Amino acid sequence: MKPEQRARKWIEKKAKKGVRSYPVGTIAFYGPDDSRATKVAAAILPYQDSEVTELRRRFGETGDLRKDDKIFAEIAAFLWEQDVHSVVMVDGILGCPHEEGTDYPEGGVCPKCPYWAGRDRWTGKLKAY
């Protein structure tokens, strides 16, 4: 098994166990729609109810970052460096990769990702108004 594949397996195994102790590494994927992740964010929560102390983001223009073993190797190295005890990772895509207030106005809708307009980022379903 290649080192990159071992990294993915380690992350998935840790995530399957759930939060057991701190620090916790979190991994979230974002994309222009619900089928392709173009951004991944990995963060460290040192203890319960704390703010994020470390954050790493990676971007990809083509392909799906969820299928990229090299990205998982980078994330695993970051998590090992931070000596995490638990990992939390969401299977799906948590919304648009652009940042509200930075890439488009606060409270607005991302003009580059119309798919997410009016959708719940956790379920991907259109919100009922």
N, C-alpha and C positions, 0 to 999 in steps of 0.2 A: 504494500500500500504506500502511495506517495505521501510525503510529509504534509502536503496541502490537504489531502483527503483525511489524514489523521486529525488535522486541526478541525475540520468540519465535524468529524465524528465526535471529538472531544467536546466541542461546543454543543452539539445536539444532545449528547449524553448528559452534560451538566444542566442544560435547559429542561430536559425531561424530568429531572429530579426536583425542580422547583427551588424556591428560596429556602435554604437551610440555615445559612448564616451570612454575615456581612464581612467584607464588602461584596456587593452584587454588581455584576456587569450586565448592562441592558443592551439589546441589539434591536434596532427597528429599521424597517425598509420603507422607502417612499418611491413613488413613481407617478408618471403623468396619467396613468389609469391603473386599473386593478390587475393588469396582466404582466407588467414589466417594472422591475425595481431599477431605478437609475441613481438612487442615493441610499447609503446605509449610514446610520449613526450608532456608534457604540459609546456608552457612557458608564461611569463608575459612581455608584452610590455607596459611600463608605459605611454608613449605618442607617438604621430605620429612620424615616422622616427627614433625612438629610437632603441637601441640595446636591446636584451633580458636581463632582470635584474635577473630573477629567472627561473630555469629550473628543472623539475622533469622528470625522466624516470622510466618506469616500464617495466619489461620483463616477458615473459611467454614462457615456453617450449612447453606446450600442449594447445590445444584449441585456441580460437580466443578472444583476449582481447577486441574486439569491442562488445562482447556478455557477458562480465563479469561485473555484477553490482557492485561488490566490487571494481573493478578498477575505475569505474565511481564515486563511493563514495569517494575514495581517491583523485581523480582529483577535485571533487566538493569541498572537504575540503580545498585543496590547493588553489583553485580559491577564495573561501570565505575568507580564511586567507589573501590573497593578495588584497581583496576588489575590484575585477574586476567589471567593469560596462558593458562590452561586452565580448562575447565569439565567437571565430572563430574555426570551426571544419570541417575538410574535411571528406566526407563520405567514400571515398575509402582508399586504401593503397598507400602511397607515396614512395614506393621503398623498398630497402633492409634495414634490421634492423642494419646491420654492418656499422661502420663509416669509411669512406674513410680517409686514412692517419693514422688511429689508428688500424683498424682491417685488412686493406689491403692497398697497396701503393697508394699514390695520383695519380689520373688519370687512375688507373687500374680498373679492374672488380672484384667484390667480388667472390672469388672461392667457397664460401658456398651458393651463391644464383644465380645460372646460369640463372634462369628465367629472371632476370632483365638486363642481358647483352644485350645491344643494344636496350633497351626499353625506351620510354619516361615515366618518373616517374609520370607525371600528367595524362596521358591517358592510360598507360599500353600497348600501341601499339608499335610494332617494328618501329624503326626509319628508314626512307628512306635515304639511303646514295648515 
